[in-house]
Amino acid sequence: MDTCAPDGVGTADWAELAAELMSARRTVLPFRLGEPGPDAAQLQTILAAAASAPDHRSLLPWRFIAVPADQRGALAEVFVQALLERDPAAEPHDLAKAREKGFRSPFLALLVVDETKGDAEIGLAERLISAGAAAQNVLLMATALGYGSALTAGQSVRSAALHRFFGLGVHEQAVCFLSIGTALSHGKTVVRPAVADYVSTLNPVGPG
């Protein structure tokens, strides 16, 4: 059995490495992420991990749109516009907080899902699952390389201003932002749920 493990690593060792990596992954919110971020080679490795996500019929229904440094100011104003869409009477300090979000974390990208690309019969749920798996692969690789990371959404991803800014198509939806950088601090430790908390066994109920 050990010969089936990748790169000559024993099956037990491979499982242990995978378990350690998954246990080490934790959300580090964008305001806690600073420089240095991943360099070009590391970023390529991190993003390449997304390609291993399950994808029914190989539609590639998701994509990442990276936000370069010279576009952060423009994105900051989009966050302000998104807030004003929801609350035209937003206070100045709330607008300032919205604007600041555009400058958080060294690497920032938007995860987008296309609801119809390739085959309209493949439902949105499958597409979102594929996108989630891609995002998790990216987070795990960032963790393996020593970086903190997070997925964040909020109401801004549903705003018309953000949709226009990223040039999304009529069948595309913004899912969340992906942030990667050096963890400058950590929040509270989150207790992981036990397997019994999310797994049950089917016990069919008879007719009538």
C-alpha positions, 0 to 999 in steps of 0.5 A: 500500500505504501507504494501508492503514496505520491513521491515515495512517501509512505501512506501513513506519513502522507496522511500525517502530513496532510492532517498536520497541514489541514489542522494548521490552517486557520483564518487570519483576518485581512487586517491582521495580514501584512508584508511580506506577501508571497513572491511571484514564484510562491504565488504561482505555486499557491494559485496552481493548487486550485487546479486540483479542485473537483470540477464536474465535466471540467467546466472551470466555472470559477476564476480568481481576479487578483487586485494589484497594488495600483488598483487598491485605491480604486477598490477602496472607493468601490467598498465605499460605494457598496456601503452607500448602496445599502445605507445612503446615510452612512456616517463618515467613520463607517465610510472610512472603515469601508475604504480601509478594506481596500488596502488590507493584505499583501495579496487580494483576489476576488473569487467569481463563479459563473452560473452557466459556463460550459454546461447550463445543466450543471447546477450552481451548487456543484459550481460553488462546491468546486469553487470552495474546493479550489479556495481551500486548496489555495488556503492550504498551500498558503499555509504550507508556505508559512503565510496567513490567509482568509476568505471574507465576503460581507454584503459588498460582494453583492453590490452593483458597484463591485460587480461593475468594477470587476467587469462581471458578466450577467451570469457571474457572481462574486463569492468572496475575497481571498487574502494572503500575507504574513500573519502579524497577529492571531485572533482567538483560537477556534475549537474545531467541531468533532466528527460526530457534530457533522456526520450522522448515519442514514436511518430510513423511516418506513412508509406510512 
